[in-house]
Amino acid sequence: SGLVLLLLALGHLALMHLIHNVDEVNYAFVASRYASWFWRGYDLLLLILAMLHGTNGARILIDDYLSQTRWRRVALGALYLICGTLLVLGIGVAVFFQPVTS
């Protein structure tokens, strides 16, 4: 999963910062990109892998630095709650995004 995450992140970097100028990336750009389920899936996979990778790293730090079982459980519970909430919000945006036309 780390290799896939690296390739997805490099692709995202190339697309958003090298191929397209930063001035071009706005709501209309994202809305036109999200007309394709390929880009929604690409962003979903990038989101899920990045969140799980970061959460796993934070879990390892918590296990290393919190020796008391009670505080470790509290910290891990908060970490998983935050990760789950952000994943649900991100997945909801990618799946249910409807462009606003005015």
N, C-alpha and C positions, 0 to 999 in steps of 0.2 A: 504493500500500500504506500510505502514511502516513495518508491520510484514513480508510481502513478501520480502521487501528489506533487512530486517535483516536476514532472512533465506537464501536468495541468497548470501549475503555478507559472512555469516558464512560458507556456502558451498564452496564459492570461496576461502576463507581463508584456509579451511581444505584441499581442493584439491591442491592448489598451494604452500602451505607452510608446511603442516603437512604430507600429504600422499606422495607427491613428494618432493624430496630435491630441494633446490633452484638451485643447480648445474644442475638439470635435465631440468629446465624450460628454454627453448631457442626457437629459431625460428622453429626448427624441431618439438618440442613438441607442439607448438601452431598450426603449419600446420597440424599435425596429428589429433589434437583435432578438428580443423575446417573442417575436412573431414566430420564430422557429423553435420547435421542441428540442432540437439538437443543442442550442445554446442554453436553454433552460436546464437540460440534463447535464451539460458540461458544468454549469455553475453550481448545480445541486451536488454533483459528485465532488467538485472542488470544496464546497462548503462542508459537506459531511466528512470528508477525509481530513480537512484542516481542523475542524472542531474536535474530532476524535483524537487526532495527533496531539493537538495542544492540551486537551483534557488529560490524555495519558501522561504527558510530560509533567503537568501540574500535579497529577496523582502521585507520581514518583517523588516529586519534591515534598509533597505533604507527608508521604510515608517516611522520607528521610529525616525531616526536620521536626515533626511532631511525635514525641515519644509517648505522650499520654493517650491512651486508647480513646478516652471520651472526646478530647479535642480533635483527634484525628478523625473520628466519626463525624463530628460536627462539620469539620472542614470539608471532608469528602462529600457529605450530604449537600452542603452548599455548592460545591463544585459541580456535582452531578445535576443539581437543580438548575443552576445557571446554564450549563451546557445543554440540557434538555430544552429549556425555555428558548434559548437562542436557535437551536436546531429547528424547533417547531415553528418559530417565527420566520426563519430563513426559508424553510421548505414551503411554508404557506405563501410567502411572497413569490417564490419561483413558480409554484404550481398555479396559484390563483390570480396572478398579475393580469390585469386588464388595462390596456393603455387608455388614458383619458384623452378624448378628442375635444377640441374646442374650436 
